[in-house]
């Protein structure tokens, strides 16, 4: 009974290390392709190294290029955030005159009635 318990503990421990190692490899692969300063040849060399001698290549990558991983990730997140904010500004940039014109077009099409048009117009002007 004791033997099966310790085998289970070792299984859990090795599973933890394997999953951690795979997460590190995935982060390195993502970082290799995120870095725009690396040439295609350099990216290919890193990937080939990760395939054939993964532990050594991962350690070398983390030692020599690990400091830039965080900076590149933050830069990408900031770029995405800026794009999202620009999109939101663009979408929400509707003037009251545009809103009234749209409501008027809906009224002419018969989609809304006069009371709904008046409510939309009052909302646009407020």
N, C-alpha and C positions, 0 to 999 in steps of 0.2 A: 504494500500500500504506500509506503514511504517513497519507494522508487518511482511510482507513477506520479506522485505529487511533484517530485523534483524534475521529472521529465517534462511535466506540464509547465513548471516555472521556467525551465530552459526554453521551451517552445515559445512561451510568451516573450521572453527576453530576446530571442533571436528574431521573432516576428517584429518586435519593436525596432531593432537595429536595421532589419531589412527595409521596413517601411520608411524609416528615417533616411536611409541611404538612397532609396528610390526618390524620395522627395528632394533631396539635395541634387541628384542627377537631373531631375525635371527642372529645377530652378536654374541649373547651369545651362541646360539646353535652351530654355526660354531666354536667358541672359545673352547667350551667344547670338541668337537671332535678333534680340532687341538692340544690340550694339551696332550702330550704323557706321562706326569708324572701322570696324573689322572688315577686311575684304572677304569676298566669297571663298577664296582659297584658304584663308585663316579659319573661317567658320567650318569649312570641310575638314581641315586638319583636326580641329577641336572635336568635332563629332566623330570622326574616325577613331581618335584617341579614346573617346568615351565608350565607343563600342568594343574596341579590342583590349584596352587596358584601363577599365573604368575607374578603379580605385585610385591608381596613381595619377591619372589625368585629372580626376576630380580634385585631388589634393593640390596638384600643381595649379589648377585653375583658381581654386579658392585662395591660395597663397599669393599668386601674382595678380589676379584680376578681381578678387573678392571684394576689395574696397569699393570698386566702381559699380558693383551689382546694386547696392542700395541707391546710389546716386541715379543710375539709369532708371530704376523702378520709380523713384520719386519724380523724376523728370517726365516719365510717361504718364504717371497719374496726374501731374499738374497739367500736361497737355490735354488729357481727356477731360479734366475738370473745366479748363478754359473753353474747349469746344462745346461742352454741355451748357456752360453759362452763356456763350454767344448764341447758341441755338435758342435758349430760353428767352434771351433778350429779343431775338428776331421774331419769335413766335408771339410774344406778348406785346410787340410794337404795333398795336392797332389803334388808330386814332378814333375819336368819337364820330368824326365825319364818315370814316370807313364803315363803322358799325351801323350808322343810320342808313348809309347807302345800301348795305347788305340787307338790312331789315326792309327797306323800301323795295328792293328787288324781290324779296320774298313776298311782300304784300302784293306787288304787281302780278306775280306768278300765281297768287291765290293760296300759297302755302300757309300764310298766317292771316288773321283778320285784323280789323282796325284797332281793337283793344290790345291785342298782342303787339302790334306795331307801336302803339303809344307806350306800352310798358317797356319795350326794347329801347325806344327813343329816350325815355326818361332814365333808363339805366345807363345808357351811353353818355348822357349829359351830366350824370351825377358824378 
